[in-house]
Amino acid sequence: MRVALINTNRTQPPLAPIGLEYVAAAVHAAGHQVRILDLCWEPSWESAIARFFAAEECQLVGLTLRNTDDCMMSGGRSYLAAFASMVSAVRQATAAPIVVGGVGFSVLPDTVMRLCQATWGIWGDGEFALTELARRLERGEPWIDVPQLVHRDAGGWRVNPAASVDLASLPPMSRDWVDNRRYFREGGQGGFETHRGCPCTCTYCADPVAKGRRVRCRPPAAVAAEIDALLGQGIDHLHTCDSEFNIPVEHALAVCAELRRRRFQTRLRWYAYCAPEPFPPELARAMRAAGCVGINFGADSADPEMLRRLRRTHTPAAIAAAVQSCKANGIATMVDLLLGSPGETLASIRRSIEAMRKIAPDCVGVSLGVRVYPGTELAARVRHDLAAGLVGTATAPEAWPGEPVYYLAPAVAAEADALLQALIGDDNRFFYAPSGPQRDYNYADNRTLVEAIARGRRGAYWDILRRLQRD
């Protein structure tokens, strides 16, 4: 079967669609012909879609949605309308059935299906589900029970249960399905994945909604082979795409050991997302020995009561210990704060900022307002507060599907921004959008980053901004 896969993400700096590459490799390994249309580079995506399908006859078309929006209250930009328009253009250009997927889709499958009216969707891992769907379509077999398939029945859109699949069964990832050299040249970094799923119970987070709570690990040798393929293309600055690289710690240590065994540390600089806990000192040593140069810790808060409310299991002391372990091993650090969730007060905001000054990571990302995703504990809380008239927003629950909704605790809504600007002042370690373009924490279509990368800067975006401040 001839399968077309389309990357719809056009934000700048550009990020390579590694999920699409993983799916392409799996579908190809199963014996199907795969064609890629990467809309990131097209001046006119409408013309590109028309040209592509005029030249390509396909039996199945897949489109990936990386993000539903820019995930920042200061930006508040949704990508769903543009995605729906792309699906509509594909529908006009080909009679082939259309399936949509990607992390953004998996966060809001019902919403996206209602907006774009694709034939099917695939929630979660696309490699196995799309391959199975293509196999059944090619053989004329029933497809209604394909695992993770999102399809319409009499009751609306239904999501089939996920199959238990070992990620070790994925084919080798050659990473040559898109122009990764150009993505690196214009985007400044490449990506790789060591595991999927997150068992954490954070009240706001959509990762378990999109990827599941069960952690599924890739074999360290497969991860290293993929990195080797990227290094062979000259891509030597990478970032993990895991929810938290250090969960589980044992697997993180095994990946580091494999990278070090292959001596990648002499030609590779990589970054990771990590939780502040568990983060034992030996992990910091192992990551640095394997070539890691920067870690982004998702702390959310440094106020004990807010951490409890967010259902985070770490403490402010654990944040400090993790940052200190990194400092001792020559790893740069970024700590993310997510302020304004239920229970936040001006006093708790002040405590978080003051704690960051004492802990002294290299950078602190400050995000005011919490994105509300359906299926999370936060969504249930916001619905309750909206009904009680406690949230200062004009967005009603039934309007959530089309536009991003953010929660900002009523106790801080009027004064939080002024307080943050006063507390942060001219401290360049803090990234907060109102502080100016070089400290803008919204990476989507960030001109400062685009221009810095064009001048040769490489690495995690927070680290590029940090070095711009330092230089």
Secondary structure, DSSP 4 states (H G I P E B T S, - for coil): -EEEEEE----SS----HHHHHHHHHHHHTT-EEEEEEGGG-S-HHHHHHHHHHH---SEEEEE---SB---TTT--B-HHHHHHHHHHHHHH--S-EEEESHHHHHSHHHHHHHH--SEEE-S-HHHHHHHHHHHHHHT---TT-TTEEEEETTEEEEPPPP---GGGSPP----SS-HHHHHHHHS-EEE-SEE------SS--HHHHH-SS-EEPPHHHHHHHHHHHHTTT--EEEE-SS-TTSSHHHHHHHHHHHHHTTGGGT-EEEEEE-SSS--HHHHHHHHHTTEEEEEEEEE-S-HHHHHHTT----HHHHHHHHHHHHHTT-EEEEEEEE--TT--HHHHHHHHHHHHHH--SEEEEEESEE--TTSHHHHHHHHHHHTT-S-----GGGGGGS--EE--TTTTTTHHHHHHHHHTT-TTEE-GGG-GGG----TT-HHHHHHHHTT--S-HHHHHHHHHH-
